[in-house]
Amino acid sequence: MYLSLFHILYRIKNYNCAFIYILCKFSTTMRIDQEF
């Protein structure tokens, strides 16, 4: 039970990092579009 919960949390953490990375890249591209 606890092990599976930890595994799910770990996966969510990884997805969160990937999501934040994509969001940062997207926001930087948006800023470049706004500048030009």
Jmol script that loads the backbone (N, CA, C; Angstrom):
load data "model"
ATOM      1  N   MET A   1       0.841  -1.201   0.000  1.00  0.00           N
ATOM      2  CA  MET A   1       0.000   0.000   0.000  1.00  0.00           C
ATOM      3  C   MET A   1       0.876   1.251   0.000  1.00  0.00           C
ATOM      4  N   TYR A   2       1.719   1.395   1.031  1.00  0.00           N
ATOM      5  CA  TYR A   2       2.571   2.575   1.131  1.00  0.00           C
ATOM      6  C   TYR A   2       3.576   2.632  -0.018  1.00  0.00           C
ATOM      7  N   LEU A   3       4.082   1.462  -0.406  1.00  0.00           N
ATOM      8  CA  LEU A   3       5.071   1.412  -1.479  1.00  0.00           C
ATOM      9  C   LEU A   3       4.455   1.906  -2.791  1.00  0.00           C
ATOM     10  N   SER A   4       3.244   1.449  -3.098  1.00  0.00           N
ATOM     11  CA  SER A   4       2.578   1.876  -4.331  1.00  0.00           C
ATOM     12  C   SER A   4       2.279   3.373  -4.278  1.00  0.00           C
ATOM     13  N   LEU A   5       1.883   3.863  -3.109  1.00  0.00           N
ATOM     14  CA  LEU A   5       1.591   5.288  -2.944  1.00  0.00           C
ATOM     15  C   LEU A   5       2.849   6.116  -3.196  1.00  0.00           C
ATOM     16  N   PHE A   6       3.971   5.647  -2.649  1.00  0.00           N
ATOM     17  CA  PHE A   6       5.250   6.329  -2.850  1.00  0.00           C
ATOM     18  C   PHE A   6       5.628   6.328  -4.332  1.00  0.00           C
ATOM     19  N   HIS A   7       5.375   5.194  -4.995  1.00  0.00           N
ATOM     20  CA  HIS A   7       5.685   5.067  -6.419  1.00  0.00           C
ATOM     21  C   HIS A   7       4.858   6.066  -7.233  1.00  0.00           C
ATOM     22  N   ILE A   8       3.577   6.195  -6.897  1.00  0.00           N
ATOM     23  CA  ILE A   8       2.689   7.134  -7.593  1.00  0.00           C
ATOM     24  C   ILE A   8       3.174   8.569  -7.362  1.00  0.00           C
ATOM     25  N   LEU A   9       3.515   8.879  -6.113  1.00  0.00           N
ATOM     26  CA  LEU A   9       4.004  10.227  -5.792  1.00  0.00           C
ATOM     27  C   LEU A   9       5.285  10.520  -6.565  1.00  0.00           C
ATOM     28  N   TYR A  10       6.163   9.516  -6.651  1.00  0.00           N
ATOM     29  CA  TYR A  10       7.426   9.678  -7.380  1.00  0.00           C
ATOM     30  C   TYR A  10       7.160   9.971  -8.858  1.00  0.00           C
ATOM     31  N   ARG A  11       6.203   9.241  -9.435  1.00  0.00           N
ATOM     32  CA  ARG A  11       5.866   9.455 -10.846  1.00  0.00           C
ATOM     33  C   ARG A  11       5.261  10.839 -11.048  1.00  0.00           C
ATOM     34  N   ILE A  12       4.382  11.233 -10.135  1.00  0.00           N
ATOM     35  CA  ILE A  12       3.758  12.559 -10.223  1.00  0.00           C
ATOM     36  C   ILE A  12       4.843  13.636 -10.149  1.00  0.00           C
ATOM     37  N   LYS A  13       5.817  13.431  -9.264  1.00  0.00           N
ATOM     38  CA  LYS A  13       6.921  14.385  -9.118  1.00  0.00           C
ATOM     39  C   LYS A  13       7.685  14.498 -10.438  1.00  0.00           C
ATOM     40  N   ASN A  14       7.949  13.369 -11.071  1.00  0.00           N
ATOM     41  CA  ASN A  14       8.665  13.377 -12.349  1.00  0.00           C
ATOM     42  C   ASN A  14       7.847  14.104 -13.417  1.00  0.00           C
ATOM     43  N   TYR A  15       6.538  13.809 -13.460  1.00  0.00           N
ATOM     44  CA  TYR A  15       5.672  14.464 -14.440  1.00  0.00           C
ATOM     45  C   TYR A  15       5.618  15.961 -14.168  1.00  0.00           C
ATOM     46  N   ASN A  16       5.595  16.334 -12.877  1.00  0.00           N
ATOM     47  CA  ASN A  16       5.555  17.745 -12.492  1.00  0.00           C
ATOM     48  C   ASN A  16       6.801  18.454 -13.008  1.00  0.00           C
ATOM     49  N   CYS A  17       7.963  17.837 -12.842  1.00  0.00           N
ATOM     50  CA  CYS A  17       9.219  18.430 -13.318  1.00  0.00           C
ATOM     51  C   CYS A  17       9.175  18.614 -14.834  1.00  0.00           C
ATOM     52  N   ALA A  18       8.711  17.606 -15.538  1.00  0.00           N
ATOM     53  CA  ALA A  18       8.618  17.679 -16.996  1.00  0.00           C
ATOM     54  C   ALA A  18       7.636  18.772 -17.408  1.00  0.00           C
ATOM     55  N   PHE A  19       6.502  18.850 -16.703  1.00  0.00           N
ATOM     56  CA  PHE A  19       5.486  19.860 -17.009  1.00  0.00           C
ATOM     57  C   PHE A  19       6.048  21.268 -16.804  1.00  0.00           C
ATOM     58  N   ILE A  20       6.767  21.467 -15.693  1.00  0.00           N
ATOM     59  CA  ILE A  20       7.369  22.774 -15.391  1.00  0.00           C
ATOM     60  C   ILE A  20       8.399  23.126 -16.466  1.00  0.00           C
ATOM     61  N   TYR A  21       9.179  22.138 -16.894  1.00  0.00           N
ATOM     62  CA  TYR A  21      10.191  22.362 -17.930  1.00  0.00           C
ATOM     63  C   TYR A  21       9.538  22.809 -19.238  1.00  0.00           C
ATOM     64  N   ILE A  22       8.472  22.097 -19.635  1.00  0.00           N
ATOM     65  CA  ILE A  22       7.737  22.445 -20.864  1.00  0.00           C
ATOM     66  C   ILE A  22       7.115  23.834 -20.717  1.00  0.00           C
ATOM     67  N   LEU A  23       6.551  24.105 -19.541  1.00  0.00           N
ATOM     68  CA  LEU A  23       5.909  25.399 -19.289  1.00  0.00           C
ATOM     69  C   LEU A  23       6.932  26.528 -19.410  1.00  0.00           C
ATOM     70  N   CYS A  24       8.131  26.315 -18.857  1.00  0.00           N
ATOM     71  CA  CYS A  24       9.197  27.325 -18.933  1.00  0.00           C
ATOM     72  C   CYS A  24       9.594  27.572 -20.385  1.00  0.00           C
ATOM     73  N   LYS A  25       9.784  26.512 -21.154  1.00  0.00           N
ATOM     74  CA  LYS A  25      10.152  26.648 -22.567  1.00  0.00           C
ATOM     75  C   LYS A  25       9.049  27.378 -23.323  1.00  0.00           C
ATOM     76  N   PHE A  26       7.797  27.025 -23.045  1.00  0.00           N
ATOM     77  CA  PHE A  26       6.657  27.648 -23.723  1.00  0.00           C
ATOM     78  C   PHE A  26       6.575  29.132 -23.377  1.00  0.00           C
ATOM     79  N   SER A  27       6.780  29.466 -22.099  1.00  0.00           N
ATOM     80  CA  SER A  27       6.701  30.866 -21.660  1.00  0.00           C
ATOM     81  C   SER A  27       7.819  31.693 -22.297  1.00  0.00           C
ATOM     82  N   THR A  28       9.007  31.117 -22.441  1.00  0.00           N
ATOM     83  CA  THR A  28      10.118  31.845 -23.057  1.00  0.00           C
ATOM     84  C   THR A  28       9.817  32.094 -24.534  1.00  0.00           C
ATOM     85  N   THR A  29       9.238  31.120 -25.223  1.00  0.00           N
ATOM     86  CA  THR A  29       8.896  31.299 -26.636  1.00  0.00           C
ATOM     87  C   THR A  29       7.802  32.360 -26.764  1.00  0.00           C
ATOM     88  N   MET A  30       6.846  32.359 -25.842  1.00  0.00           N
ATOM     89  CA  MET A  30       5.775  33.354 -25.858  1.00  0.00           C
ATOM     90  C   MET A  30       6.364  34.751 -25.685  1.00  0.00           C
ATOM     91  N   ARG A  31       7.326  34.899 -24.780  1.00  0.00           N
ATOM     92  CA  ARG A  31       7.965  36.200 -24.548  1.00  0.00           C
ATOM     93  C   ARG A  31       8.687  36.673 -25.811  1.00  0.00           C
ATOM     94  N   ILE A  32       9.356  35.760 -26.481  1.00  0.00           N
ATOM     95  CA  ILE A  32      10.072  36.100 -27.721  1.00  0.00           C
ATOM     96  C   ILE A  32       9.059  36.562 -28.775  1.00  0.00           C
ATOM     97  N   ASP A  33       7.913  35.885 -28.856  1.00  0.00           N
ATOM     98  CA  ASP A  33       6.868  36.270 -29.810  1.00  0.00           C
ATOM     99  C   ASP A  33       6.333  37.663 -29.485  1.00  0.00           C
ATOM    100  N   GLN A  34       6.165  37.955 -28.211  1.00  0.00           N
ATOM    101  CA  GLN A  34       5.646  39.266 -27.802  1.00  0.00           C
ATOM    102  C   GLN A  34       6.653  40.374 -28.117  1.00  0.00           C
ATOM    103  N   GLU A  35       7.933  40.090 -27.951  1.00  0.00           N
ATOM    104  CA  GLU A  35       8.968  41.096 -28.204  1.00  0.00           C
ATOM    105  C   GLU A  35       9.018  41.477 -29.685  1.00  0.00           C
ATOM    106  N   PHE A  36       8.883  40.497 -30.579  1.00  0.00           N
ATOM    107  CA  PHE A  36       8.985  40.768 -32.012  1.00  0.00           C
ATOM    108  C   PHE A  36       7.630  40.936 -32.689  1.00  0.00           C
TER     109      PHE A  36
END
end "model"
wireframe off; spacefill off
backbone 0.3
color backbone group
